Amino acid sequence: MSRAAEESNRAMLRARDAMDRAYAEPLDIPALARIAHVSEAHFIRTFRATFGETPHRYLQRRRVERAMYLLLHSEKDVTDICYAVGFASLGTFSRTFRQIVGESPTVYRRRKPPAGFVPSCFTKAWTRPSSFG
């Protein structure tokens, strides 16, 4: 791996780590691009090439992962969870949750998947070949 590719990967990891730490806060592309020390357009292209999804989709998925946990391990209502994980509207949260998980947040909570269950959308993302090696 070239030195330039290694530096690029590190920059993308810095931005992804920032997204992981602050997933519930409003994050925008200009701020993430500054963390990676690249232009906005270059950040979006490179992030997608490195991780296989856009920064926006990664952040949505990260928020839904946290919501899945809260739905199963807290008594908060769906609206409170929606705002706690960083979504600005219940409609967007419900639509995104359904797209990623395959069912609504309420149905997911009621059904209580077995321990250790990982939706196929996540296993695909986690087992996707990376550009690191």
C-alpha positions in Angstrom: 0.0 0.0 0.0 1.3 3.4 -0.9 2.0 6.1 1.6 -0.7 8.3 0.0 -3.3 5.5 0.3 -2.3 4.9 3.9 -2.7 8.6 4.8 -6.1 8.6 3.0 -7.3 5.6 5.0 -6.2 7.2 8.2 -8.0 10.4 7.4 -11.2 8.5 6.6 -10.9 6.5 9.9 -10.5 9.8 11.8 -13.8 11.1 10.3 -15.6 7.7 10.8 -14.4 7.7 14.5 -15.8 11.2 14.9 -19.1 9.9 13.5 -19.1 7.0 15.9 -18.4 9.2 18.9 -20.9 11.9 18.0 -23.6 10.0 16.1 -26.4 11.7 18.0 -25.2 15.2 17.3 -25.9 17.1 14.1 -23.0 16.2 11.8 -22.4 17.7 8.4 -20.1 17.0 5.5 -18.1 20.2 5.8 -17.2 19.4 9.4 -16.3 15.8 8.6 -14.3 16.9 5.6 -12.3 19.2 7.9 -11.6 16.4 10.3 -10.2 14.4 7.3 -8.4 17.4 6.0 -9.9 17.1 2.5 -12.5 18.9 0.4 -16.1 18.0 0.8 -16.4 16.3 -2.6 -13.2 14.4 -2.1 -14.4 13.3 1.3 -17.6 11.9 0.1 -15.9 10.0 -2.8 -13.1 8.6 -0.7 -15.3 7.7 2.2 -17.6 5.7 -0.1 -14.6 4.0 -1.8 -13.1 3.1 1.6 -16.1 1.9 3.5 -18.6 1.0 0.8 -21.3 3.5 1.7 -21.7 7.3 1.8 -21.0 9.2 5.0 -24.7 10.0 5.3 -25.8 6.3 5.0 -23.0 5.3 7.5 -24.3 7.8 10.0 -27.9 6.7 9.5 -26.9 3.0 10.0 -24.9 3.9 13.1 -27.9 5.8 14.6 -30.3 2.9 13.8 -27.9 0.4 15.4 -28.0 2.4 18.6 -31.8 2.7 18.3 -32.1 -1.0 18.0 -30.2 -1.4 21.3 -32.3 1.2 23.1 -35.6 -0.3 21.8 -34.7 -3.7 23.4 -32.9 -2.4 26.5 -34.8 0.6 27.6 -38.4 1.6 28.4 -38.1 4.9 26.4 -40.8 5.4 23.8 -39.9 5.3 20.1 -40.1 9.1 19.8 -37.7 9.7 22.6 -35.3 7.1 21.1 -35.6 8.8 17.7 -34.4 12.1 19.1 -31.8 10.5 21.4 -30.0 8.9 18.5 -29.9 12.0 16.4 -32.8 11.9 14.1 -34.7 15.2 13.7 -38.1 13.8 12.9 -40.0 10.6 13.8 -41.0 10.1 10.2 -37.5 10.1 8.9 -36.4 7.8 11.8 -39.2 5.3 11.1 -38.6 5.3 7.3 -34.9 4.8 7.7 -35.2 2.2 10.4 -37.6 0.2 8.2 -35.2 0.5 5.2 -32.2 -0.7 7.2 -33.8 -3.3 9.5 -36.8 -4.4 7.4 -39.5 -3.6 10.0 -40.7 -0.6 12.0 -39.2 0.3 15.3 -42.4 -0.7 17.2 -42.6 -4.1 15.5 -38.9 -4.7 16.1 -39.3 -3.9 19.9 -42.4 -6.1 20.1 -40.8 -9.0 18.3 -37.6 -8.9 20.4 -35.1 -10.8 18.1 -33.2 -13.6 19.7 -29.9 -12.7 21.5 -27.0 -12.4 19.1 -29.3 -11.7 16.1 -27.7 -9.5 13.5 -29.8 -8.3 10.6 -28.5 -9.2 7.2 -28.0 -5.5 6.3 -25.3 -5.3 9.0 -23.6 -8.5 8.2 -23.3 -7.5 4.6 -21.7 -4.2 5.6 -19.4 -5.8 8.1 -18.2 -8.5 5.8 -17.8 -6.3 2.7 -14.2 -6.5 1.4 -12.4 -3.4 2.5 -9.8 -1.4 0.6 -7.3 -1.8 3.5 -5.9 -5.0 2.5 
